[in-house]
Amino acid sequence: MTAPSDSLSARMGALRLMAHVLRDGRMLRDGQSGLTGPDAARALRLAGLTLRHMGRADALLKRHVERQPAARVRDILRLALVEIHVDGAAPHGAVNDAVAMARTSPKTTKQAGLVNAVLRKLAEAREEWAALPAPALPAWLRKPLARTWGRERLEAIEAAHVIPAPLDLTAKPGAVVDGAERLPTGSFRLAGGQVSTLPGYEAGDWWVQDAAAAMPARLLGDVAGLRVLDLCAAPGGKTMQLAAGGAEVTALDLSGKRLTRLRENLTRTGLAATLVEGDALDWTPEVPFDAVLLDAPCTATGTIRRHPDLPHLREARDVETLTALQYRLLDRAIGFARPGGRVVFCTCSLLPVEGEHQASAALKRHAGLVAEVPDPVALGVPPEAASAHGLRLLPDLWSERGGMDGFYMTLLRTPG
């Protein structure tokens, strides 16, 4: 028996990764392709690309295949269609490898003929593919977004999710990133690239952080000399922003493993912070802080453009669990701030229930708490980013520049 070709190995690895997401409910980055080196990287890229465009592949298959095939066969067809119509793969090679994948399992070998026939027909359906709309978000997410932002804005968000996210970097004060676009918010943007080989990486001049994710820390303005608590801090983009601005930072996170990554990031950038492994719901500081930044756990639906597996993993019931946790964490964050101190609350969610509603509820239950509403234009984002008590960033903002992650953020001041 001959060894599989490099292309077939990567495609089989992608198939395994897709199964981890769609059947096992595991995040794409946590799946196992069974490969190493370039093949592993290609498998991960192909799996992510297929998940991103899966709705379009399914729509095309529904039009041309009478009976829905078994799950593994369906994944083979999805993978090949996305490779051909999105990735520009040669149809002959993609179809041959798809047939070979069907023949690797006794459960699917009898459907190898179906795979061959369907793909040879649909490989030619380029105009039909191009006319397909962007994949729709799952109903549990789509309905509240349509209700809040309107159908036209919803479709713009869905279209933004089809476009792979660029590489955004946050640099230390005074540092620049050669060849990158300087965004109005201060972040630097590149089309992509291998992070560890980019100029300035080894010197620790910058770190990877989406332009939207870099905004919450900037709400605090000049933090030099302030004692600042970063809650749910890992992997540390905001911790490094605060430390680079001269703050005395305490970074708290529940995960020791994630704090190890944060420690490595601090070492590379030459920045300092006090790291604490603990649960913000139980931990209590000896002295209140001048400012607290809470990037609360959420559905992360604002990051779908970076994580195309998320729509296939999250469910409506997750929202209730996470909003309850956000409520408790925000109360704790407010309690950690000194009288007259400031609290930034943010989530990388598209759902108002995880953003605007949390801010409104906190203002109602904490007497004397006020929201200091930021000026979006002064922060480098369009006026339309203004939202109830804060800023609302959506993936279709800056569509001409490559978009941004979805985020909500608010700056609250405690009484005193």
Secondary structure, DSSP 8 states (H G I E B T S, - for coil): -----HHHHHHHHHHHHHHHHHTT---GGG---S--HHHHHHHHHHHHHHHHHHHHHHHHHHHH-SS---HHHHHHHHHHHHHHHTS---HHHHHHHHHHHHTTSTTTGGGHHHHHHHHHHHTT-HHHHHTS------HHHHHHHHHHH-HHHHHHHHHHHHS---EEEEE-TT---TT-EE-TTS-EEES---GGGSTTTTTT-EEE--TTTTHHHHTT---TT-EEEEET-TT-HHHHHHHHTT-EEEEEES-HHHHHHHHHHHHHHT---EEEES-TTT---SS-EEEEEEE-----GGGTTT-TTGGGT--HHHHHHHHHHHHHHHHHHHHHEEEEEEEEEEES-S-GGGTHHHHHHHHHHSTT-EE----TTTTTS-GGGEETTEEEE-TTTTGGGT----EEEEEEE---
